[in-house]
């Protein structure tokens, strides 16, 4: 079956810190201002991503049929179910900080319709009564606080707000603490009833609401630090709490069905069960193990994927030391999910200098929904697409890379081991293990080793600059030249410490390199030797190489995604973002400011100024592996 894929363009300027060998590597510096008046972003999730995702809980309940205990076990993996009593909590009603308080249905001060309490000095309050929220008011007392208010029998205290009266269960206390503060004394269960519908839509599946109830109860009982005078607050700083007026029938049912249930760590302490609206597809880890969140993709979630646009002027104003913004470079990610996961660190590069920020700081400063994002209009590295080839000859085209055909679905004598594209991007070749060549588009067929006896299998190929020829290389270092490709020497017949795994052409096509699995480099023709890892003990064998555009250096990639840079800059590695391997191939951008690494599962990882257009691993139902990647260059 022929495979082709086109994806919406997603550019990523990412430089990820990781261990590497760098020899004589110059740093590429951009010379142009940022390419646009805004920094455009695409991201995943809404919130910090720690613990449970509320839309994920909904997705697991509706799409996977999970119970609330399964949901909680998934998100809070190192906790178990426990229980607590219905103790009273103290909750600060923040909107009344340093404000006069008007309360209905209070049982004190002669049981009037309304009580108005205002601070008139240090721990000195005036109490007035009236017929309703609007008065008129009569002073009935002055004196020191705190002032306690309890409800009339069968009634709830009502708090007068400009637009409405909000009812509260429990009691109120007005006290002085650097200004007046209103505290609601309320039972744990009544507090949770006022939280759940403010944190999750009351229309959510009952199992998702039960999970929210347990998480809210656990967080409330573990969180005891809002202020010296209150355990909780009523905003997102703690949990959003709307009092009795915020309750809903469905959420009350969920709270009652899980009464007293909390999550506990193995030492018995109550877990501070953080949660957020949307994890984006992976939780962020921290107190609870990071897990993939398949429920987050539920169709009702508007924040699984989002876009944002930050004015360049806002960035330059916020960080004037950088001067004119040149680039936003992602320098570290957590390695979980699309694009390498959440941004741990980024660098704002400008004409006058650079500023290093955490992803969370950038998110907060510019009001982004999460710290999981990519830059979609940054540097493109002179690349606007790429091809990924599979062992069965299937071909996947991303971005503006053209699809010219494939061997997918056709019988092959031997699997495909690599590919190469013409310099003008109008066609490409695939090479099989037996040296068979398959040409597509305007790529010409100039001969092959198919059907001939080989001492060792073919492991790679490289085209000539003209596109009128190519070299094949075997694992014993034998070279086979076709078309206008000239023979400059080989390792065929020589004793090798480790087999050759790939090759690359020098800038003018008058030479080539071979690389062995131990990182040994063999240079022929005008290809220069800049160093190797042949005498270094590697954690994982080298699987490929890619040269600097003009042949003035090269990068090697190991199976674990480690990068070894020789006379070229290091832009990051898979170990640096904790991304799973194995890596199988690498290609540099035209600017030498980045590279793309592809893993055997088909996931593409961009580094430096390399753009991102999608991964084979994202294709629904595709379970095959991949063998190589080639880029479509614009310059």
LINCORWO-V291121 format. One line per field, one symbol per residue. psi: psi as a letter, one per 20 degrees, with the letter a starting at -180 (. if undefined). Layout:
psi=???
This chain:
psi=pppqppqppoqpnpopprqrppokoqpppqiqrpmriqopqprproahjpbqpghgggghghhikqrhhgghhghmhkrrpaqralqpqpppnhijpkqqpppqkqirljlrhqpopppiaokpqppqqaiahjbrqppiqqaqarpppqqqpjrqppporhirppqprbrqpprpnlrqqppooqqghhghhiggiihqpiirqhhhhgghgggggggghholjgrhjphrrjaiheqppjahhiqqgghhggghhkpiprpqrhjiqppnnqrrgpiiipribdhqppqpnhihjqhioijgprqropphhhghghmhhicppgqopoiprijoaqjjaqohqrpopahiaqppqqhhgggghklqhrjnrqpikbqijkpkrqqpqrhjjqpppqcjpqpjrrjpiqpqhqqpirrqqqhjjjrrqqprhjjppopqcjpqpjrrjpiqpqhqqpirrprqhijkrqqqprijjqpopqcjpqpjrrjpiqpqhqqqirrqqrgijkrrqqprijjppopqcjpqpirrjhjppqhqqqirrpqqhjjkrrqqprhjjqpopokqqpjrrghhjkqqbqqirqpqrhijjarppprhijppoqqcjprpirqhiippipjraqhrqqqoqi.
